[in-house]
Amino acid sequence: YSDTKKRKFPENFLFGAATSAYQVEGGWEDDGKGESIWDRFAHKHPEAIVDGRNGDVASDSYHNWRRDVEMLRELGVDFYRFSISWPRVLPNGFENNINENGFKYYDDLIDELLKHSIQPMVTLYHFDLPQELQDLGGWTNPLSVNWFEEYARIVFKRYAEKVKFWITINQPNTICVEGYGSKAMAPAINSIDSAYECVKNVMLAHAKAYDVYKKEFKKKHEGNVGIAIAVNWYDPITNSTENAEAVEKARAFQLGLYLDPIFSKEGNFPVLVRKIVDKKSQEQGYSTSRLPKLSFQEIQLLKGSADFLGMNHYTTFLVKPSQQKYPSPSFEDDVGVEYSQGEQWTKAKSSWLRSAPYGLYKACIYLNLNYDYPKIIITEHGWSSDPGLRDSSRVDNLRGYFGALLLAMEDATQVVGYTAWSLMDNVEWTAGTSERFGLYEVDFESENKTRKARLSALVLKNIIETREVNLDWKPKNLKIHITKNDKKNNYKAEL
Ligand SMILES: CCCCCCCCCCCCC/C=C/[C@@H](O)[C@@H](N)CO[C@@H]1O[C@H](CO)[C@@H](O)[C@H](O)[C@H]1O
């Protein structure tokens, strides 16, 4: 990707931008919305949110959705990935209590998108479980699989006619390892046993929803259903045997645990993960493994349960065996590795984020070789910065990763679309608004949460229009306008 060959995105390649409900909507208790686990967590632990700005108002997309669609038109994207807030539409999580007022928000948003030929790509679950379901154990309750299935069916029924791209669940690893295995994300349960229960249930919930769509909606509506998985790249810090073994474990626990059940030939959780957790559980005095087993039927249900892989890719980690003793039992202890990042890689605002475009290329090749060239949509990639419109670090990051992506596509990776995270600045979970991910800056102090295009928005627009990455291109100023784009009329939902 650092050679001088000019590569172009094909005309049918889809570009989009993404957000999620809790991070942008606000209106946390408007019009009958129920409480989510993030509402509860942020209200109970305000000290956990870096700058105190939580999702109560966020970017106020609940009121600013028309402006959001205008921004998407300015960018010239083909699709908008957003999530539906489960507690906004089913306030207590269950199918017997549907909040029509909540649905109205998404009716309007979807209609406005379609009016302007922008395809909605809907995520059913992006971290904001109804609190009432959490009170019943949340994702550790095996019934959560049925709760999600019922919720998914209701949403499919309502929007199957209009929505052709669906993502069931965003980042099971974040939901389970960070939300149940640590205190980093809501519901902050901090128990490794519950984290693995969560992994099993979340994966099955995805597979059930996929199955519902396939059996009840696919024939008539011909949409595509996938799952978004965090596929950052893991490389050995040096090429020693110990580091090679360490990286194999990191990949098995961070990637394989979520990819293998759906995309591998054998199905099931990776053998290496099962072996390690089974053995450690025994040593720790458990009578059964902390990693729940999948039955034959469950393995079959999961296998192949995605029309595409939603790849969320941000960065690369360098891996070596852990030099320290982690608390036991814990996820860190199970994996037994340490992570770092290249000192020379440009640093973003987020502590975990550095720019290493080669990692995207390698991750793609890894997916091709291990999962037989799956259809991929990059469902998230982005960069965090300080506030400010001249975000040259985001521009460099975007161009660098596009270079790597184009090379991966030349080398047969089946990537059909790219989604920028994020359309606009939003609540970055516990980081509040201290880390800005937006192509558009949001003035959180202003009453209307005014949005302004950053330099990166103009650069992305130019790439979408020209289909190529021109490192020398600069806009005359930061004004952005809607350009008529007839190409979008040729849009096809088939992958
Ligand atoms: C100085 C050395 C640093 C080493 C760092 C330690 C490494 C620990 C390894 C695991 C840490 C994982 C951190 C990565 C997380 C991202 O994959 C994750 N945040 C992506 O989530 C999506 O990203 C958006 C931006 O964070 C977020 O807003 C969106 O909602 C998520 O879907």
The ligand as a Gaussian input file, in Angstrom:
#p B3LYP/6-31G(d) Opt

LIG

0 1
 C        0.342000       1.825000      25.328000
 C       -0.071000       0.490000      24.858000
 C       -1.507000       0.423000      24.600000
 C       -1.922000      -0.991000      24.641000
 C       -3.384000      -1.018000      24.848000
 C       -3.784000      -2.241000      25.595000
 C       -4.495000      -3.151000      24.700000
 C       -5.613000      -3.866000      25.312000
 C       -6.251000      -4.667000      24.243000
 C       -7.671000      -4.550000      24.200000
 C       -8.174000      -3.097000      24.213000
 C       -9.216000      -2.982000      23.246000
 C       -9.324000      -1.587000      22.807000
 C       -9.975000      -1.499000      21.463000
 C      -11.184000      -1.204000      21.327000
 C      -11.870000      -0.970000      20.039000
 O      -11.848000      -2.091000      19.203000
 C      -13.277000      -0.576000      20.363000
 N      -13.332000       0.638000      21.158000
 C      -14.069000      -0.376000      19.140000
 O      -15.421000      -0.118000      19.520000
 C      -16.159000       0.645000      18.635000
 O      -15.403000       1.784000      18.542000
 C      -15.880000       3.087000      18.630000
 C      -14.707000       3.953000      19.052000
 O      -14.139000       3.445000      20.217000
 C      -17.050000       3.100000      19.611000
 O      -17.490000       4.365000      19.793000
 C      -18.119000       2.171000      19.048000
 O      -19.306000       2.262000      19.771000
 C      -17.596000       0.766000      19.120000
 O      -18.439000      -0.076000      18.349000

